[in-house]
Amino acid sequence: MTAILGISSYYHDSAAALLIDGELVAAAQEERFTRKKHDARFPENAISYVLQEAGLQLSDVDHVAFYDKPFLKFERLLETYVANAPKGFGSFRIAMPVWLREKLFQKSLLLKELKKLGQGTIKPENLLFAEHHYSHAASAYYPSPFDEAVVLTLDGVGEWATTTVAIGKGKNLEILKEIHFPHSLGLLYSAFTYYTGFKVNSGEYKVMGLAPYGEPRFKNLILDKLVDLKKDGSYRLDQSYFNYSTGLTMTNDKFSDLFGAPVRKPETDRLEQFHMDIAASVQAVTEEIVLRLTRSLAKEYDIPNLCMAGGVALNCVANGKVLRDQSFQNIWIQPAAGDAGGSVGAAYAAWHGELGNPRKAAQPGKDRMKGSYLGPVFEQADIEKRLSEAGAVFSTLSEDEVISKTVDALEGGKAVGWFNGRMEFGPRALGGRSILGDPRSETMQRTLNLKVKYRESFRPFAPSVLREDVSEWFDFDEDSPYMLMVDTVKPEHRREMTAEENELFGIEKLNVKRSDIPAITHVDYSARIQTVHEDTNPRYHQLISAFKQRTGCPIVVNTSFNVRGEPIVCTPEDAFRCFMGTDIEYLVVGNSVLMKEEQDPKLAEDYKQKYELD
């Protein structure tokens, strides 16, 4: 038996993953255990969990693989400061002590942190390092259902690379092309995230959600002034508009002057039509760049399969357009496409690249991520013990009763907390730690945003739909188990807008009913689709099937089980606390069912103020 522990940490979204003889057995993000969103600290809890899941101690692990190379990153930092000196001295002065104290000598730091776990030690020669984008590429190709693929990675920045192209064939994976810092599609999108008043590294998906409310009227201005985009999708950014290389902000005054408005202050400045148009414009530019890249790569390499990872690969609107473009016949995206997934990639890079182990032939249509259900699971007896100790009032029912009563709650318009099986790995809740609702409800989207999630009203929700029924409701007939593809509701399920409704602008469109399933239909008739498969999540499939049998609708609203700024719940106690701190009315934890009106109101927490806003 060969065990490889993969680790990503110290930047954002720390995580751990465990491979045993090339099989991914467990993976989890540190934030789920510490309850600190995007926790970047050494993932001691995630490591302890993945080892425990396999019944191992650290001393049983053969290799530990880290997801990037700190010396290369330090080199990039130094060269950037030297090239721009004396500009940027302020951020240089802040960054250097941290690097010299912690990040530069990461090998000894990692060995020290691993030793602190008290589970034995790792020999220094068994600690391996992969380049950041190689970890991303490995996380995309090795778990994919393809034996050969073009691999495209796009993010903010790793060591030097921001965009890479690799070819995977059998056990071999080789990066052939790179775009280097400071030219970065991820940082371009983050610059507009900052400019529209959202938090960098967590608010990018808000920009994507806001885009359909606007018109891309600044697209040409961005392409004329900020981005030099070539026909093959390669690009350069005019650094005179940006501040991220040397400063402590993403953009500068020249950037604001170009668009005619200052950076939005989220605490005091309202979201205006201008900000929606800005969001629509950077989204359109992103789609243009990604489509040019994928079209040119398909022509150049004549391989029908595309794999993607890196933070930009979480832009599911762009992903949907790449799929519809059909330059590639098949697309597979790592569900933990951001830095957390680097732990999986580093482990695979060690197993296949460093140790030279062959890659088993893929089963057609089957990936190796196990539906991304790679986190902790709780036995029923343990669930009951934990809920009792938390003061919860619950009934434990049979499997069939749980399903039937949950369908009753959904049909009755209730928000349902659904805690089932293993926790998901990656940023999306996929029916393991989800809040569910009836997609036919005209009020569910607003209720979930304002009373349950405590977040901006414009944010859309996703449909979980039975795989066998997806093409009857959406212009889409593919697998999308990880909620990484956007497509449109079929015309026969849409509701045509009146002339008066068509005159509405921006956020005014929010409460216009657009389809038979208004709770998951965005203003442009789009939806971020999750297909539910019986083989990877049989119980979730059973629930939606029962809802379909009762209502004729094979879809439920699915959003992550948390409030704004909180990591997705991990334990039964987390689920109970979130249930008590929000307007979730019905909670299922394993086979235990809880109703809000039966709980002790003294156990309620103020969840509105509990977490720092994302």
N, C-alpha and C positions, 0 to 999 in steps of 0.2 A: 504493500500500500504506500502510495506517495501522496502526502498532504501538502498543499500550497496555500498559504494565507496571503491574500491580496489586501493592501491598505491604501486608502487615499486620505490625506489629512493636511492640516495647517494652512489651507487657503479658504475654501468653503465646502460645505457638504461632505464632511469626513464620513468614511464608511469602511466596512470590512467585508470580505468575501472569502469563501473557502472552496477550493477544488480538491476532490479526492479521486485520484486516478483519472483526472481529466473531466470529472463530472462536477458541475456546480451544485453544491448541496445546501448552501446557506449564504445569504447576503443581507446586510441591514445598514441603515444610516445611523450615525451616532445621535443625531437630533431626536430620534424616536425614544431614546432611553433617557437623555438628559432634559428633554422638553425645551431645548433651546434651538430655535429655528436656524437652519443652516449651520449648525455647530461645526466649527473648524478645528476643534481640539483633537488631540490624539484619541482615536476611537476605542478606548479601553472597554466600554460597555458592548459595543458592536463586536469586537474581537472575542470577548468572553462569551457572547451569545453564539457566534458561529462555531466556536470550538465546542461549546456545550451541546449544540444541536447534533454534532457528529460524535459526541462522546469522547472528545480528545482533550488533552492538555497541550499547552504550547510546546512542551518537550517532545510531543509526538509529531510536530510539524517539521517537514523536511526543508522547506524554503519559505521565506517571507519576501514578498515582492511589493515594492513601493511604486506608486504610479507616476512619479516624475523624477527629474534629475536636478537637485538643488544647485549644483555648481554651474550648470548651464543657465539656469534662471538668474543666478547671481551675476554671471557674465553679461547677460542681456541688460540687467539693471545698471551695471557699471558703465557699459558702452553707451547706453541711452543717456545717462547723466553726463558723461564726458562729451558726447556729441552735441549736447544742448547747453553746456555750461556757458555762463554762470546761471542761466535760466534753470529753474528746477532745484536750486540748492535747498529750498525749504523742505520739499518732500524727500530729498536725498538725506537730509539731516535727521528726519523722522524715521526713515526706513533703515538706515545703516545699523544703528544699535540693535534693532530687532534681528536683522540678518546675522550680525556678528555674534549675538548672544544665543540665538535659537536655530535659525533656518539653515545657515551655511554648513554647520557640522551635523547634518541631520542623521548620518549613519550612527554616530555615537548616541545622539538623542533618542533615536528609535530603539536602539539596543537597550538603553536605560529604561525607557518607558515599557518595553516588552518585559523586562526583568521585574518591574514593579507589579506586574500582574500576578506574580507569585506562582507561576505554573511552569517553572524551569526556564532555560535560556536558549537562545539561538546563537549559533556560531557566527561571527562576523562574515565569514565567506559564504554563508547561506542566506545573507540579506542581499537581495537583488534590486536593481533600479531600472525602470523602463522610462523612456522619454514620454512626456505628457501626451502628445498626440499619437504616439505608438500605442499607449494604453487605451486611448479612445478608439483607435482603429481596431485593436485586438478585441475590445469589448463589442464592437459592431460586427466583425467578421466571424470570429470563432464560435459564438453562440448561435449564429444565423443558420437558416435552413439551406444554405448554399454551399456547394463544393468549390465554386469559383465566383468571385465577385469583384467589382470596382468598389473601393471603400473611400467615402468622402467624409472628412471630419471638419467641422467649423465651430469655433468658439471664440472667446475673448482673446486669450493668449496662453500658451503653455510656457516652454522655455523661450524659444524664438518663434516657433510656428504658430499661425492662427488659422490656417486652412491647409489641409493636406489631402493628397490623393495617393491611395495605396492599391495594390492588387493582392488579393488573397487567392491562393490556389492550394488545395489540400492543407498541409500543415504550414505552408509558407505564407508569410505576409511581409510585403516590402513597400515602404513609402517611396514613391517615385517623384512627387512634386510637392512643393511647399510655397505658401505665401507667408512672409515673415512680418512680425511686429515692426513698426506701429500700424501696418495696414491690416485691418481686422474687421470682418463683417460683424462679429459679435460685439466689438467695442463701438462700432457705428450704431448698432441698435441700442446698446447701453447708453450712448451719448444722448440719443433721443428719449430714452427712458428717463434719464436725468433731467433733460430739458422740459419734459412734460410734467415733472414734479413727482415722479415715482422713484422708488429705491432701486439702485443698480444691483444686479445679481439676484433680485427677487421680483422686481416689478415689470420685467420685460413682457410677461404674458398679459399684463394689464394693457400694455400698448397694443398688443395683438387683439385683445378683446374690444378695445376702444375703436380700432381702425374701421370696422364696418359702419360706424356712425358718421364717418367723415368722407371727404372727397380727396383723392391724392393730388391736390393741385400744386404741391411743392415737389413732386417727383422729378420733374425736369430740372428744377433749380438744384436739387441735391446731386443729380447726375452731372450738371454743368459745373458746379462749384466744389462739391465735397468729394465726389467719387469719380475717378478716371476709370471707367469700366470698358474692358476690351470685349471683342466678340466671343472669345472663348470663356468668358466669365472671370478671368483674372482681373485684378483691380488694384488701385492705389488710392489712398486717402490724402487729401491736402491737409497737412498737419497744422497749417496756420489757423484753422478753425477749431482745433481741439486742444485740450489741456491735459489729457490723461497720461502723456509720456513723461511730463515733468512736473505737473501741478497736482493739486489736491481736489480738483473738480474735473468733470468730463469734458466740458465745453468752455469757451471763453467769450469775451464781449463781441468779437468779430462774428462768431456763430450766431449770437442773439441778434446782432445788427442785420445779418443776412435775412433772417426770417421776420424781423421787425417787432420782436417782443422779448422781454427778459425771461429768464428761467422761471417757471411757475413755482410758487411757494405752496407746498401741499396743505399747510395748516391754514392759510388765509386766502389763497387764490382759487376761485371756482374753475372747474373744467369748462372751457368755452368751446364753441364750434372750431375755433382756430386750433386748439389742441387735438381735436378729433381729426382735423385735416392733416395735421403734422403726423399723427399716428398712422393714418391711411397712407401717407406719402412714404414714410420709412418702411412700412410693410410692403408697399408696391415695389420699392427699390430692392428690398431683400429678396422678394420673389423673383424679380428680374435677374439678379445676380445668381441665385441658386439655379434657376432654369437655364441660364446660359452655361453655367458650369456643367450641369447634368447632361445637357444636349451635346456639348463638345466632348465630354468623357465617353458618352455612349458611342459617338462616331469614332473616336480615336481607338478605343479598346475592343469594340465589337463583342462585349460580354453582356448578356441579358440581365444580369443581377446587380443591384446596387445596395450597399449597406451604408448606414449613416450613424454618426455619433457626434458628440460635442454639444454644447448648450444650444446652438442655433438649430440643431436637429429636433429640438422640442417645439419648434415653430410649426405646429401641425397644419396651419393654413397653407404655408409654403409646401409642406410635405404632400398635402392633397393635390396641389397643382402639379407637382413633379409626377405623381402617380397618374393623373389624368393626361399629362403630356405624353406618356407612353414611350419616351426615349428609352427607358428601361422597362422590360416586361415585368420584373419583380423587384420590390423594394422591401428591405427589412431595416428597422431602426431600433437601436438599443433602447429599451424602455427607461433605463437610468442613464440617459444620454449625457448628462452633466458630469461634474467631477466625481460624484458618488460612484458612477459606473466605472471610473478609472480603476477602482479596486478589483473589479471583475476582469478588466482588460489586463492589468498587471499580472494577475494570477495566470491567465491564459497565455500571456506572452512568455512567462517563465516555463510553463508546461510544454508548449509547442516550440517556442523560439530558443530558449536557453537550454532546455533539456532534450529538445529534438524529438519529442513524442509524436507519433502519427495522429492525425485527426480522423475519427471515425466518420464514415460516409454519412451525410445527412439523410434523415428520413424525409421524403417529399412533403413539403408543407409544414414540417415540424421543426421548431427551433429548440434550443437547449436551455431556455430560460424558465421552463416550468410555469409559464403564465406569469412570471415574475413574483409568484407566491413563494418567497424565499426567507421570510421572517418568522418570528416566534408564533407558535400555536399553543393554545391552552386547553388542557383536558377539562371535561365537564365538571368533575369533582373540584378541581382547582378554581374554575370560574365561580362556582357556588361559594366556595370558601372566601375568595377575594371579595365578591359582592357583599357577602354577609358582614365581613369585617369593615367594609366601607359604609355599612348602614343601609344598604339598598333593600327594598321590598320587591321580591320577584317571585314568579311562578316558573317551575321547570316543567316543560311540556314534551310530548313526543315530537319527533321530526315532522310528521304530517300536520300536527296541531300548530307548530311554530310557523310553517309555511302558510297555512290557512288563515291564522290570525294576523300575520304580517300583511297578507293580501287585503284582509278586512281594513287594516289601518291605512294602507296606501289608498284603497278605494274611498275611504272616509276622509281623504284630504290631509292626513297626518304626515308630518316629517318623521321619518323612521331612521334611527341609528342602527346600523347593521354591522355587527362584529362577528366575523365568521372565518374560521380556518386560519391559515398562515397570513401574516402581514405582508403587504406588497413591498417590493424594492423599487425605488424610483419615486418621482414626484407625484404620480397619479394614484388615486384610490381606484381599485379595479374590482370591487365587490368583496374585499376582505375587511377593510376598515372604511366603510362608506356611509353617507347619509343619503337616503332614498326618498323619492316622492313620485307622485302621479304626473306623468308628462302631459296629460290631457287638461290639467288644471290651469286656468288663466291667471291664478294668483300665486302659484307655487314658486315661480322664479323670483318674484319680489319678496315673498315670505322667507325663502331660504337665504337670500342675500342680506336682508335687513334684520330679520329676527333670529336667525340661526347662525349665519356665518359672520354677522356684523361687518359687512364689507360693502364696497361701492355697488350701487344698484344696477350699473350697466353690465356687470360681469355675467357671462353666459354660463349655462350648465350643460353637462354632457348627457347623451342618451346611452344607456347600456341596452343593447338590442340582441336578441337571439341571432346567432350567426345565420341560421337557416332562413330567417325572415328579413334580413337587412335590406335586400334588394327590393322588397315590396314597399318599403317606407323611404328609402334614400336612393339617390342616384349613385349607387355604390354597391359593388358585389365582390368584395375582397375580405380577407382577414384583417381586422384591426384590433387585436386583443389588448393593445397597450394605450388606446385612446390617443394615437399619434397621427390620425388622419382626419381632415375636415372635408365634408362634402355636403350636398344640398338635399333638403327634403324634397321628395318627389312631387311633381306638379299637382297630381290628383289629391294630395294631402294638404296642399297649400290653400290659404284663403287670400283671394285677391283684395288688395287694398282699395278703399274708396278714393275718389278724386281728392277729397278733403284730407285724408290720411297721407296721401302721396305728397301733399304740400308741406308736411311736417319736416322739421330739420333735426338732425343730431339726436340728442338724448330724448327729445319729444316722441321719437318713434318707439321708445322702449315698451310702452304698455299697449301697443297695437297688436291684436291677435293676428298671427301670421299663418297659422296652420292648425291641423287637428291635434298637434302635440306642441302647444305654444310654450310650455315650460322649458323645452330644449331647442327651440327654433330661434336662432339669432336674427338680427334685423335684416340680414341679407339672405335669409332662408337657409343658412348654413348650420351645421352641427358638428361637434367634435365626437366622432363615433367610436364607441367601444363595442366590438363584437364579443358576445359571451359564448364560450365553448364548453360543452358538457364534459370533455375529458380533462380540462384544467381547473374548472370550478363548478363541479356538479351541483352543489347546493344553490349557488347563485342562479345557475341555469334553471334549476327546479322552481325557484321562487318566481322568476320572470315567466316561465312556462305556465305556472298557476295563475299569475296575473293576466296573462294572455287568454287563458281558458275562461276566466271570469269576465274580462272586459273586451276581448278581441284585439287588445293592444300588446304587442310583444316587446314592450319598451318600458324601462323605468328611468326616472331622473337619477343620476349618480354624481354626487360631489364628495369630496374628501371629508372624512370624519374629523373635523377640527373647526376652530374659529379662525378668523383672520389673524395671522401672526403666530399661530400655534402649530407645532408639528402635528402630523396625523397621529391619532391615538395608537398606542402600542399594546397596552394592558387592559384588562377589564376595569381596573380602577380608573385609568385615563378616560375610558368610555363613559363610565358612570359620572365622573366629574364634569365632563363636557355636556352630557345629557342634563345634568342638574344646573348648569350655568347658561343654558340656551333654551330656546322654545322648541327643542326636539320633544315630541309628545310620546314617543313609543320607542323602546330600545330592545334589541335582540342581541344577546351575548351568548353564543353557542346555542344551547337549548333553553336558556333562561330568558324570560320575557318580563320587561318592566314597563309600567304605565306611570306617566308623570303625576297624575292625580293621587296615586297611592304612596308617593314618596314623602319623606319628612321635609317640609319646606325649609327647616333650619339648615339642611345640608346644601342648599343652593349657594353657588358662588357667583360673584360678579365677573362673568367672563368677558364683558365688554371692555373692561379696563385691565384684564389680567396679563395680556401679552402685548409686547411692543408691536406696533403696526408694521406690516410688511410693505 
